[in-house]
C-alpha cells in the first residue's frame, strides 16, 4: 500500500524544527519515535558539524529526521537515507518530497549493502539502536570506514550505556574517537577517517 492510498488515520502529521528549519512530516505507528524526535536523535542533530558541500549518508533513517536536516545543512551536497524497513523508506521518501529536499533520496538497504558500491561520503550519521549486536556493529564500522572519504566523519548517537563499547569499536576501526557530548541517557561521538 503506498503512502497516498494508506488510510489517513495511519498517518501521524508532525511539525519538527531542526537546526532552524521547519519540516512538515508524516510518520506512522511502528516506526521509531512516531510522535516526534527522540532525545538521542535531537542531541545528534543539535551537535553534528556538517560542511555545506558534504555528501552524506543517514544509516537507519526511520521516517527521516536526520537525513532531512542534513539536506538543509549540506545544500550543495547529496544526502542518501537508508533503512532496512520498507515502511520507513516510504515515509522518509514522502517527507523528502513534501519538504522539497531535492538533494536527498531514500532507499531500502540493509546497512550499506544496497548503497552503490562506488559511493563515498564526507559524513555518515546514525542513531545506533541499543540492541544492534556486536557482530553487526563491527561489520557496519568496517563498511563505514571504507565508504568515508579521507577526513570524513562518522557521527553517532547511542544510549549512554554503550559509550565504552562505541569508544573501543571506533578506535579499532578508525584509530580515533571523540566524545562530543554525554547527557544522562545518550552520548554523541564521532570518528574521523584519517587522510
C-alpha positions, 0 to 999 in steps of 0.5 A: 500500500503506498503512502497516498492510498494508506488510510489517513488515520495511519498517518501521524502529521508532525511539525519538527524544527531542526537546526532552524528549519521547519519540516512538515512530516508524516510518520506512522505507528511502528516506526521509531519515535512516531510522535516526534524526535527522540532525545538521542536523535535531537542531541545528534542533530543539535551537535553534528558539524556538517560542511555545506558541500558534504555528501552524506549518508543517514544509516537507519533513517526511520521516517527521516529526521536526520537525513532531512536536516542534513539536506538543509545543512549540506545544500550543495551536497547529496544526502542518501537515507537508508533503512532496512524497513520498507515502511520507513523508506516510504515515509522518509521518501514522502517527507523528502518530497513534501519538504522539497529536499531535492538533494536527498533520496531514500532507499531500502538497504540493509546497512550499506549493502544496497548503497552503490558500491562506488559511493563515498561520503564526507559524513555518515550519521546514525542513531545506533539502536541499543540492541544492534549486536556486536557482530553487526556493529563491527561489520557496519564500522568496517563498511563505514570506514571504507565508504568515508572519504579521507577526513570524513566523519562518522557521527553517532548517537547511542544510549549512554550505556554503550559509550565504552563499547562505541569508544573501543569499536571506533578506535579499532576501526578508525584509530580515533574517537571523540566524545562530543557530548554525554547527557544522562541517557545518550552520548554523541561521538564521532570518528574521523577517517584519517587522510 
